[in-house]
Amino acid sequence: MAVSNISSISRSNALVHRDVWSLKSRRESASRLQLMPSRPLQLRVAVIGNHLPRQCGIATFTTDLCDAMAAEYGAGGTTVVAINDRQSSYAYPARVRCEIEEGDISSYRRAADYLNACHVDLVSLQHEYGIYGGNAGSYVLELLEHLNMPVVTTLHTVLRQPDIHQQFAMQQIVARSERLIVMSEYSSQVLQDVFGVPDEKIDLIPHGIPDLAFVEPDVYKESLSLEGKSVLLTFGLLSPNKGFESVIQSMPRILSRHSNVVYIIAGATHPHVRARESVAAGQCVRWSEWLCRRPCERARLWRR
């Protein structure tokens, strides 16, 4: 299919993506949006990132974002370009119309050609260093370089001390994005301090959580035999870069002052970690909880 030239899009049309912010910045949950009548989306939006059923936090985020957009505007205006990890393929839903092989740089260029040919008006890029190929995910730059439409990038990780590859990748993404979305004031400040991004180019949209009915925490504490405990909780896919060890190392000092504290790690081992190290999620959780709740045994383990 021939690549369409849409460089003649007017500036006002290129910036009409601000309409998307009104949807995303509302504090209504996806479940409430589903009660609202759909209306046609004025933009053809392509979302680039991981997508369920791939097991990944970005995949969950991208899927929830597309669900919310479909509930508000209908499913017709949104296309997903999904990133496949090495040696994996997935049974994606119909909205995934293009796939990129993480380690194949040529597939990034083919995806750009596809989006240009489809007359997409706006690309929403979900950025996390680890989901794209190349040094610090630099293969995604091949995609961005050849897109003819505006790009809005959601940054899931903003590093205050990036290495040289991460610094270069982020600088290029910043230069090629019309807007940058972050989820915390801290990330916004780091973008300004470390990468020199002007404040007016950054939009802060908090991550949000599912809209669940509130239940007193004591109900769950009782089911886990944690009555009267103050719970520190880390949840999500488990991998070595999540900082569990920092909390574990701090637990003896915490417990010396607050004896009722317990640290719980809840989640499954990240599929990449499981494939690489053959570590079972249950083993990780039991080991961590055992260390945190029994500092004396932990100290003896250290002395070994």
GUMAR-505855 format. One record per residue (C-alpha): residue in one letter; x, y, z; residue number from 1. Coordinates in Angstrom, 1 decimal. Layout:
N
["A" [X Y Z] NUM]
...
//
This chain:
304
["M" [0.0 0.0 0.0] 1]
["A" [1.4 3.4 -0.9] 2]
["V" [2.3 5.7 1.9] 3]
["S" [0.0 8.7 2.0] 4]
["N" [1.4 12.2 2.4] 5]
["I" [-0.6 14.0 5.1] 6]
["S" [2.0 16.7 5.8] 7]
["S" [-0.5 19.3 4.7] 8]
["I" [-2.6 18.9 7.8] 9]
["S" [-3.2 22.4 9.2] 10]
["R" [-1.7 23.4 12.5] 11]
["S" [-5.1 23.8 14.1] 12]
["N" [-6.0 20.2 13.0] 13]
["A" [-2.6 19.0 14.2] 14]
["L" [-3.3 20.4 17.7] 15]
["V" [-6.9 19.2 17.9] 16]
["H" [-5.5 16.3 19.9] 17]
["R" [-6.1 18.5 23.0] 18]
["D" [-9.7 17.2 22.8] 19]
["V" [-8.3 13.9 23.9] 20]
["W" [-7.0 15.5 27.1] 21]
["S" [-10.5 16.4 28.2] 22]
["L" [-11.4 12.7 28.2] 23]
["K" [-8.3 11.5 29.9] 24]
["S" [-8.2 14.3 32.5] 25]
["R" [-11.7 13.7 33.7] 26]
["R" [-11.8 12.0 37.0] 27]
["E" [-14.5 9.6 35.9] 28]
["S" [-13.6 5.9 35.8] 29]
["A" [-13.9 3.7 32.8] 30]
["S" [-16.9 2.0 34.4] 31]
["R" [-18.8 5.3 34.6] 32]
["L" [-17.8 6.2 31.0] 33]
["Q" [-19.5 3.1 29.8] 34]
["L" [-22.8 4.6 31.0] 35]
["M" [-22.3 7.6 28.7] 36]
["P" [-23.6 7.7 25.2] 37]
["S" [-21.0 7.2 22.5] 38]
["R" [-20.3 9.9 20.0] 39]
["P" [-18.0 9.8 17.0] 40]
["L" [-14.3 10.5 17.6] 41]
["Q" [-13.2 13.4 15.5] 42]
["L" [-9.7 12.0 15.3] 43]
["R" [-8.3 8.7 14.0] 44]
["V" [-6.0 7.8 16.9] 45]
["A" [-3.4 5.1 16.9] 46]
["V" [-2.1 3.9 20.3] 47]
["I" [1.3 2.3 20.3] 48]
["G" [2.4 0.0 23.2] 49]
["N" [1.9 -3.4 24.7] 50]
["H" [-1.7 -4.8 24.8] 51]
["L" [-3.4 -7.6 26.6] 52]
["P" [-3.2 -10.6 26.6] 53]
["R" [0.5 -9.8 26.9] 54]
["Q" [1.3 -9.8 30.6] 55]
["C" [2.7 -6.4 31.3] 56]
["G" [1.7 -3.3 33.2] 57]
["I" [1.9 -1.2 30.0] 58]
["A" [-0.3 -3.8 28.3] 59]
["T" [-2.9 -3.3 31.0] 60]
["F" [-2.6 0.5 30.9] 61]
["T" [-2.9 0.6 27.1] 62]
["T" [-5.9 -1.8 27.1] 63]
["D" [-7.7 0.3 29.8] 64]
["L" [-7.0 3.5 27.9] 65]
["C" [-8.5 2.1 24.7] 66]
["D" [-11.5 0.7 26.5] 67]
["A" [-12.2 4.2 28.0] 68]
["M" [-11.9 5.8 24.6] 69]
["A" [-14.1 3.2 23.0] 70]
["A" [-16.7 3.7 25.8] 71]
["E" [-16.7 7.5 25.2] 72]
["Y" [-16.4 7.6 21.4] 73]
["G" [-17.0 4.1 20.0] 74]
["A" [-14.4 1.7 18.9] 75]
["G" [-14.2 2.8 15.3] 76]
["G" [-11.7 5.6 15.7] 77]
["T" [-8.9 3.8 17.6] 78]
["T" [-6.2 1.5 16.2] 79]
["V" [-3.6 -0.2 18.3] 80]
["V" [0.0 -1.0 17.2] 81]
["A" [1.1 -3.8 19.6] 82]
["I" [4.7 -4.6 20.6] 83]
["N" [5.5 -8.3 20.7] 84]
["D" [8.3 -9.5 22.9] 85]
["R" [10.8 -12.0 21.7] 86]
["Q" [9.6 -15.4 20.5] 87]
["S" [6.0 -14.5 21.5] 88]
["S" [2.7 -14.0 19.7] 89]
["Y" [-0.7 -13.2 21.1] 90]
["A" [-4.3 -13.6 20.3] 91]
["Y" [-5.1 -9.8 20.2] 92]
["P" [-8.5 -8.3 19.9] 93]
["A" [-9.7 -6.7 16.6] 94]
["R" [-8.5 -3.2 17.6] 95]
["V" [-4.9 -4.4 17.2] 96]
["R" [-4.3 -3.9 13.5] 97]
["C" [-0.5 -3.9 13.4] 98]
["E" [2.2 -5.6 15.3] 99]
["I" [5.9 -4.7 15.9] 100]
["E" [8.5 -7.3 16.7] 101]
["E" [10.5 -5.9 19.6] 102]
["G" [13.9 -6.8 18.3] 103]
["D" [13.3 -6.2 14.5] 104]
["I" [14.0 -2.6 13.7] 105]
["S" [12.6 -3.0 10.2] 106]
["S" [9.1 -3.7 11.7] 107]
["Y" [9.1 -0.3 13.3] 108]
["R" [9.5 1.3 9.9] 109]
["R" [6.8 -0.9 8.4] 110]
["A" [4.5 0.2 11.3] 111]
["A" [5.2 3.9 10.4] 112]
["D" [4.3 3.2 6.8] 113]
["Y" [1.1 1.5 7.8] 114]
["L" [0.0 4.4 10.1] 115]
["N" [0.8 7.0 7.4] 116]
["A" [-1.1 5.0 4.8] 117]
["C" [-4.1 4.7 7.1] 118]
["H" [-4.4 8.5 7.4] 119]
["V" [-4.1 8.4 11.2] 120]
["D" [-4.4 11.9 12.7] 121]
["L" [-2.7 11.3 16.0] 122]
["V" [-0.3 8.8 17.6] 123]
["S" [-0.5 8.1 21.3] 124]
["L" [2.9 6.5 22.2] 125]
["Q" [3.2 4.6 25.5] 126]
["H" [6.9 4.8 26.4] 127]
["E" [8.8 2.5 28.7] 128]
["Y" [12.5 1.8 28.0] 129]
["G" [12.2 -1.9 28.3] 130]
["I" [9.4 -2.7 25.8] 131]
["Y" [11.2 -1.5 22.7] 132]
["G" [14.3 -3.0 21.1] 133]
["G" [17.7 -1.5 20.8] 134]
["N" [19.8 0.3 23.5] 135]
["A" [17.3 1.8 26.0] 136]
["G" [14.5 1.1 23.5] 137]
["S" [16.0 3.2 20.8] 138]
["Y" [14.4 1.2 18.0] 139]
["V" [11.2 3.2 18.6] 140]
["L" [13.0 6.3 17.2] 141]
["E" [12.9 4.6 13.8] 142]
["L" [9.1 4.6 14.0] 143]
["L" [8.9 8.2 15.2] 144]
["E" [11.2 9.5 12.6] 145]
["H" [9.0 8.4 9.7] 146]
["L" [5.5 9.3 11.1] 147]
["N" [3.7 12.1 9.3] 148]
["M" [1.3 12.9 12.1] 149]
["P" [1.6 14.5 15.6] 150]
["V" [2.8 12.3 18.4] 151]
["V" [1.7 12.5 22.1] 152]
["T" [3.9 10.4 24.3] 153]
["T" [2.9 9.1 27.7] 154]
["L" [6.1 8.5 29.8] 155]
["H" [5.8 5.6 32.2] 156]
["T" [9.4 6.0 33.5] 157]
["V" [11.3 9.3 33.8] 158]
["L" [14.8 8.8 35.2] 159]
["R" [16.7 11.5 37.1] 160]
["Q" [20.0 9.8 36.4] 161]
["P" [19.7 8.2 33.0] 162]
["D" [22.7 6.5 31.4] 163]
["I" [24.0 7.8 28.0] 164]
["H" [21.6 5.6 26.0] 165]
["Q" [18.6 6.5 28.1] 166]
["Q" [19.5 10.2 27.8] 167]
["F" [19.8 10.0 24.1] 168]
["A" [16.5 8.1 23.6] 169]
["M" [14.6 10.4 25.8] 170]
["Q" [16.0 13.6 24.2] 171]
["Q" [14.9 12.2 20.8] 172]
["I" [11.4 11.3 22.0] 173]
["V" [11.0 14.7 23.5] 174]
["A" [12.0 16.4 20.3] 175]
["R" [9.6 14.3 18.2] 176]
["S" [6.5 14.6 20.5] 177]
["E" [4.0 17.4 20.4] 178]
["R" [3.1 16.8 24.0] 179]
["L" [4.4 14.7 26.9] 180]
["I" [2.1 13.1 29.5] 181]
["V" [3.5 12.3 33.0] 182]
["M" [1.7 10.8 36.0] 183]
["S" [3.3 12.7 38.8] 184]
["E" [4.6 16.1 39.7] 185]
["Y" [8.0 14.5 40.3] 186]
["S" [8.2 13.2 36.8] 187]
["S" [7.3 16.6 35.4] 188]
["Q" [10.0 18.3 37.4] 189]
["V" [12.6 15.7 36.3] 190]
["L" [11.7 16.3 32.7] 191]
["Q" [12.3 20.0 33.2] 192]
["D" [15.5 19.7 35.3] 193]
["V" [17.3 16.8 33.5] 194]
["F" [16.0 17.0 29.9] 195]
["G" [15.2 20.7 29.6] 196]
["V" [11.6 20.2 28.7] 197]
["P" [9.5 23.4 29.0] 198]
["D" [6.6 23.2 31.4] 199]
["E" [4.1 24.2 28.8] 200]
["K" [4.9 21.0 26.8] 201]
["I" [4.0 18.7 29.7] 202]
["D" [0.6 17.5 30.8] 203]
["L" [0.1 15.9 34.2] 204]
["I" [-2.6 13.1 34.3] 205]
["P" [-2.5 10.9 37.4] 206]
["H" [-2.4 7.2 36.7] 207]
["G" [-5.7 6.4 38.3] 208]
["I" [-7.2 3.2 39.6] 209]
["P" [-10.2 1.0 38.8] 210]
["D" [-13.5 2.3 40.3] 211]
["L" [-14.2 -0.3 43.0] 212]
["A" [-16.6 -0.2 45.8] 213]
["F" [-14.9 0.9 49.1] 214]
["V" [-14.6 -1.9 51.7] 215]
["E" [-13.1 -1.5 55.1] 216]
["P" [-9.6 -2.9 55.0] 217]
["D" [-10.1 -4.9 58.2] 218]
["V" [-12.3 -7.3 56.2] 219]
["Y" [-9.3 -8.3 54.1] 220]
["K" [-6.8 -8.1 57.0] 221]
["E" [-8.9 -10.7 58.8] 222]
["S" [-8.8 -13.1 55.9] 223]
["L" [-5.0 -12.8 55.8] 224]
["S" [-4.6 -13.0 59.6] 225]
["L" [-3.3 -9.5 59.7] 226]
["E" [-5.7 -8.0 62.3] 227]
["G" [-4.1 -5.0 64.0] 228]
["K" [-1.2 -4.8 61.6] 229]
["S" [-0.1 -1.8 59.6] 230]
["V" [0.5 -3.1 56.1] 231]
["L" [3.1 -2.0 53.6] 232]
["L" [2.1 -3.3 50.2] 233]
["T" [3.9 -3.7 46.9] 234]
["F" [1.8 -5.2 44.1] 235]
["G" [2.2 -6.0 40.5] 236]
["L" [4.5 -8.1 38.3] 237]
["L" [7.7 -9.0 40.2] 238]
["S" [11.1 -8.3 38.8] 239]
["P" [14.5 -7.3 40.2] 240]
["N" [14.2 -3.6 39.3] 241]
["K" [11.2 -2.9 41.5] 242]
["G" [13.2 -2.1 44.7] 243]
["F" [11.8 -4.8 47.0] 244]
["E" [15.2 -5.3 48.5] 245]
["S" [15.3 -1.7 49.7] 246]
["V" [12.1 -2.2 51.8] 247]
["I" [13.3 -5.6 53.0] 248]
["Q" [16.6 -4.1 54.2] 249]
["S" [14.7 -1.3 56.0] 250]
["M" [12.3 -3.7 57.8] 251]
["P" [14.5 -4.3 60.9] 252]
["R" [14.7 -0.6 61.7] 253]
["I" [11.0 -0.1 61.0] 254]
["L" [10.1 -3.0 63.2] 255]
["S" [12.3 -1.7 66.0] 256]
["R" [10.0 1.3 66.2] 257]
["H" [6.7 -0.1 64.9] 258]
["S" [6.4 -3.7 65.8] 259]
["N" [2.9 -4.1 64.2] 260]
["V" [4.2 -3.4 60.6] 261]
["V" [4.1 -6.2 58.0] 262]
["Y" [5.4 -5.9 54.4] 263]
["I" [3.5 -7.9 51.8] 264]
["I" [4.5 -8.4 48.2] 265]
["A" [1.6 -9.4 46.0] 266]
["G" [1.8 -10.4 42.4] 267]
["A" [3.1 -12.8 39.8] 268]
["T" [6.7 -13.0 38.6] 269]
["H" [7.2 -11.0 35.4] 270]
["P" [7.1 -13.4 32.4] 271]
["H" [10.5 -12.3 31.2] 272]
["V" [12.0 -13.0 34.6] 273]
["R" [10.3 -16.3 34.8] 274]
["A" [11.6 -17.3 31.4] 275]
["R" [15.1 -16.1 32.1] 276]
["E" [15.5 -17.3 35.7] 277]
["S" [12.8 -19.9 36.1] 278]
["V" [11.8 -18.3 39.4] 279]
["A" [8.2 -19.1 40.6] 280]
["A" [6.2 -16.2 41.8] 281]
["G" [5.0 -18.0 44.9] 282]
["Q" [8.6 -18.6 46.0] 283]
["C" [9.4 -14.9 45.6] 284]
["V" [6.4 -13.8 47.7] 285]
["R" [6.9 -16.4 50.5] 286]
["W" [10.6 -15.7 50.7] 287]
["S" [10.1 -11.9 50.9] 288]
["E" [7.2 -12.1 53.4] 289]
["W" [9.2 -14.5 55.6] 290]
["L" [12.2 -12.2 55.7] 291]
["C" [10.1 -9.1 56.5] 292]
["R" [8.1 -10.7 59.3] 293]
["R" [11.0 -12.5 61.0] 294]
["P" [13.9 -10.0 61.3] 295]
["C" [15.7 -12.3 63.8] 296]
["E" [15.9 -15.2 61.3] 297]
["R" [16.8 -12.7 58.6] 298]
["A" [19.7 -11.5 60.7] 299]
["R" [20.9 -15.0 61.2] 300]
["L" [20.7 -15.6 57.4] 301]
["W" [22.9 -12.5 56.9] 302]
["R" [25.5 -13.9 59.3] 303]
["R" [25.8 -17.0 57.1] 304]
//
